[in-house]
Amino acid sequence: MTVNKNNPLRQYFRRPAVFISLPSGGKGYDSEDIEFEDETNKELPVYPMTAIDEITTKTPDALFNGSATVEIIKSCIPAIKNPWSVLSCDIDAILIGIKAAGGEEALEVESSCPQEDCDTIENYAINLQNLLRTIKCGNYDKPYNAGELAIYFKPINYKIMNDISLKQFVIQAKFANLNEIKEDVERVKASQSALVEITEITMDVLTHAIDKIVSPDGEEVSEKEYIIDFLKNCDTKTYEAIRDYNGDLRAESTIRSLDMKCATCGHEYTQGFTLNATDFFA
């Protein structure tokens, strides 16, 4: 956010509308990534979006590749110097904070009642401040014990998250086109190839999510080349246990399922909720 300090209209520029605390507590960031004015509470001031920011949200390609989200974070939370470094457990809180700073009090969510013979589809208003309070960060201080090895995890950053999403989109497109392959043998080959790519992406995610692996003699291994080599060569049971543990950690750091009540039949149920920047700002 560039500001001309000599501009006599400066006092009328936008001001912080809300302050947010990161679910991570600010752990895992370098000083060049985020500047906290107060190292005690580490709250971040959030400004409303500008007209240029609003235009940026209307650019589908920029939203899809993550660059629009990065520019909006830079504009609305200037204390975040490097938005690509934002941790996965913090990104939802940041996006919700930006929405709230714009004066929006609620997020509209569509929900279909699962009750038999009902299937009512309604839009529900979810309070943003209440949503913010549900976001927590998983316990990354506790290691997972895989036999004699202690495996320590960490949240991945937005750059890695975005790269993974783009790769997954390509693979999903391959799966969607499988039915167009007429030859059975070729279709099976294409399906197997896509499954291999999915496994490779999952291993790549795990490699970046593992902070270090500590052996029984206290040796710490944090080199990515050694970690992915281990994941490729450990037995299936060990690999799946490590993968699932990381999945549970990530689940702890996402928005909790929403409590819903059908407006028609009164049935109460929970609904999973995933915040997608492409839809969130669109």
WORA-V935989 format. One record per residue. N is the residue number from 1. SS is DSSP state (@ for helix, = for strand, . for the rest). NEAR is the number of other C-alpha atoms within 12 Angstrom. Layout:
n->N ss->SS near->NEAR
n->N ss->SS near->NEAR
This chain:
n->1 ss->. near->21
n->2 ss->. near->11
n->3 ss->. near->14
n->4 ss->. near->11
n->5 ss->. near->10
n->6 ss->. near->8
n->7 ss->. near->11
n->8 ss->. near->10
n->9 ss->. near->11
n->10 ss->@ near->13
n->11 ss->@ near->12
n->12 ss->@ near->8
n->13 ss->. near->18
n->14 ss->. near->22
n->15 ss->. near->21
n->16 ss->= near->25
n->17 ss->= near->22
n->18 ss->= near->28
n->19 ss->= near->29
n->20 ss->= near->37
n->21 ss->= near->33
n->22 ss->. near->36
n->23 ss->. near->34
n->24 ss->. near->35
n->25 ss->. near->26
n->26 ss->. near->30
n->27 ss->. near->26
n->28 ss->. near->26
n->29 ss->. near->27
n->30 ss->. near->16
n->31 ss->. near->17
n->32 ss->. near->16
n->33 ss->. near->23
n->34 ss->= near->32
n->35 ss->. near->22
n->36 ss->. near->28
n->37 ss->. near->17
n->38 ss->. near->14
n->39 ss->. near->15
n->40 ss->. near->11
n->41 ss->. near->17
n->42 ss->. near->23
n->43 ss->= near->28
n->44 ss->= near->35
n->45 ss->= near->34
n->46 ss->= near->34
n->47 ss->= near->33
n->48 ss->. near->33
n->49 ss->. near->36
n->50 ss->. near->23
n->51 ss->@ near->15
n->52 ss->@ near->17
n->53 ss->@ near->30
n->54 ss->@ near->23
n->55 ss->@ near->19
n->56 ss->@ near->27
n->57 ss->. near->29
n->58 ss->. near->22
n->59 ss->. near->22
n->60 ss->@ near->20
n->61 ss->@ near->16
n->62 ss->@ near->23
n->63 ss->@ near->28
n->64 ss->@ near->27
n->65 ss->. near->26
n->66 ss->. near->31
n->67 ss->@ near->27
n->68 ss->@ near->30
n->69 ss->@ near->44
n->70 ss->@ near->33
n->71 ss->@ near->30
n->72 ss->@ near->40
n->73 ss->@ near->44
n->74 ss->@ near->33
n->75 ss->@ near->33
n->76 ss->@ near->41
n->77 ss->. near->39
n->78 ss->. near->31
n->79 ss->. near->30
n->80 ss->= near->37
n->81 ss->. near->25
n->82 ss->. near->28
n->83 ss->@ near->36
n->84 ss->@ near->32
n->85 ss->@ near->31
n->86 ss->. near->40
n->87 ss->= near->40
n->88 ss->@ near->40
n->89 ss->@ near->40
n->90 ss->@ near->41
n->91 ss->@ near->42
n->92 ss->@ near->39
n->93 ss->@ near->40
n->94 ss->@ near->47
n->95 ss->@ near->41
n->96 ss->@ near->42
n->97 ss->@ near->43
n->98 ss->@ near->42
n->99 ss->@ near->37
n->100 ss->@ near->32
n->101 ss->@ near->30
n->102 ss->. near->27
n->103 ss->. near->21
n->104 ss->. near->21
n->105 ss->. near->21
n->106 ss->= near->22
n->107 ss->= near->27
n->108 ss->= near->18
n->109 ss->= near->24
n->110 ss->= near->19
n->111 ss->= near->27
n->112 ss->= near->27
n->113 ss->. near->27
n->114 ss->. near->22
n->115 ss->. near->21
n->116 ss->. near->10
n->117 ss->. near->11
n->118 ss->. near->16
n->119 ss->. near->17
n->120 ss->. near->20
n->121 ss->= near->19
n->122 ss->= near->20
n->123 ss->= near->18
n->124 ss->= near->21
n->125 ss->= near->21
n->126 ss->= near->25
n->127 ss->= near->22
n->128 ss->@ near->31
n->129 ss->@ near->27
n->130 ss->@ near->21
n->131 ss->@ near->31
n->132 ss->@ near->35
n->133 ss->@ near->22
n->134 ss->@ near->25
n->135 ss->. near->38
n->136 ss->. near->28
n->137 ss->. near->33
n->138 ss->. near->29
n->139 ss->. near->25
n->140 ss->. near->29
n->141 ss->. near->20
n->142 ss->. near->16
n->143 ss->. near->25
n->144 ss->= near->29
n->145 ss->= near->19
n->146 ss->= near->25
n->147 ss->. near->19
n->148 ss->. near->16
n->149 ss->= near->23
n->150 ss->= near->25
n->151 ss->= near->39
n->152 ss->= near->32
n->153 ss->= near->35
n->154 ss->. near->37
n->155 ss->. near->42
n->156 ss->. near->35
n->157 ss->= near->27
n->158 ss->@ near->30
n->159 ss->@ near->26
n->160 ss->@ near->28
n->161 ss->@ near->32
n->162 ss->@ near->33
n->163 ss->@ near->22
n->164 ss->@ near->27
n->165 ss->@ near->24
n->166 ss->@ near->20
n->167 ss->@ near->25
n->168 ss->@ near->23
n->169 ss->@ near->20
n->170 ss->@ near->18
n->171 ss->@ near->26
n->172 ss->@ near->18
n->173 ss->@ near->17
n->174 ss->@ near->24
n->175 ss->@ near->24
n->176 ss->@ near->16
n->177 ss->. near->16
n->178 ss->@ near->23
n->179 ss->@ near->16
n->180 ss->@ near->14
n->181 ss->. near->17
n->182 ss->. near->12
n->183 ss->. near->12
n->184 ss->@ near->13
n->185 ss->@ near->12
n->186 ss->@ near->15
n->187 ss->@ near->20
n->188 ss->@ near->17
n->189 ss->@ near->17
n->190 ss->@ near->25
n->191 ss->@ near->24
n->192 ss->@ near->18
n->193 ss->@ near->18
n->194 ss->@ near->26
n->195 ss->@ near->19
n->196 ss->@ near->15
n->197 ss->@ near->23
n->198 ss->@ near->24
n->199 ss->@ near->22
n->200 ss->@ near->22
n->201 ss->@ near->27
n->202 ss->@ near->30
n->203 ss->@ near->31
n->204 ss->@ near->28
n->205 ss->@ near->37
n->206 ss->@ near->40
n->207 ss->@ near->36
n->208 ss->@ near->33
n->209 ss->@ near->34
n->210 ss->= near->39
n->211 ss->= near->31
n->212 ss->= near->31
n->213 ss->= near->34
n->214 ss->= near->25
n->215 ss->. near->18
n->216 ss->. near->15
n->217 ss->. near->11
n->218 ss->. near->13
n->219 ss->. near->14
n->220 ss->= near->19
n->221 ss->= near->25
n->222 ss->. near->24
n->223 ss->. near->17
n->224 ss->@ near->21
n->225 ss->@ near->17
n->226 ss->@ near->19
n->227 ss->@ near->31
n->228 ss->@ near->28
n->229 ss->@ near->19
n->230 ss->@ near->28
n->231 ss->@ near->32
n->232 ss->@ near->21
n->233 ss->@ near->14
n->234 ss->. near->19
n->235 ss->. near->14
n->236 ss->@ near->13
n->237 ss->@ near->14
n->238 ss->@ near->22
n->239 ss->@ near->27
n->240 ss->@ near->20
n->241 ss->@ near->21
n->242 ss->@ near->36
n->243 ss->@ near->29
n->244 ss->@ near->18
n->245 ss->@ near->29
n->246 ss->@ near->35
n->247 ss->@ near->23
n->248 ss->@ near->20
n->249 ss->@ near->31
n->250 ss->@ near->31
n->251 ss->@ near->24
n->252 ss->@ near->25
n->253 ss->. near->34
n->254 ss->. near->34
n->255 ss->. near->33
n->256 ss->. near->24
n->257 ss->. near->20
n->258 ss->= near->25
n->259 ss->= near->23
n->260 ss->= near->29
n->261 ss->= near->24
n->262 ss->. near->25
n->263 ss->. near->20
n->264 ss->. near->18
n->265 ss->. near->20
n->266 ss->. near->15
n->267 ss->. near->20
n->268 ss->= near->18
n->269 ss->= near->19
n->270 ss->= near->18
n->271 ss->= near->21
n->272 ss->. near->18
n->273 ss->. near->24
n->274 ss->. near->21
n->275 ss->. near->28
n->276 ss->. near->22
n->277 ss->@ near->34
n->278 ss->@ near->25
n->279 ss->@ near->19
n->280 ss->@ near->23
n->281 ss->@ near->30
n->282 ss->. near->21
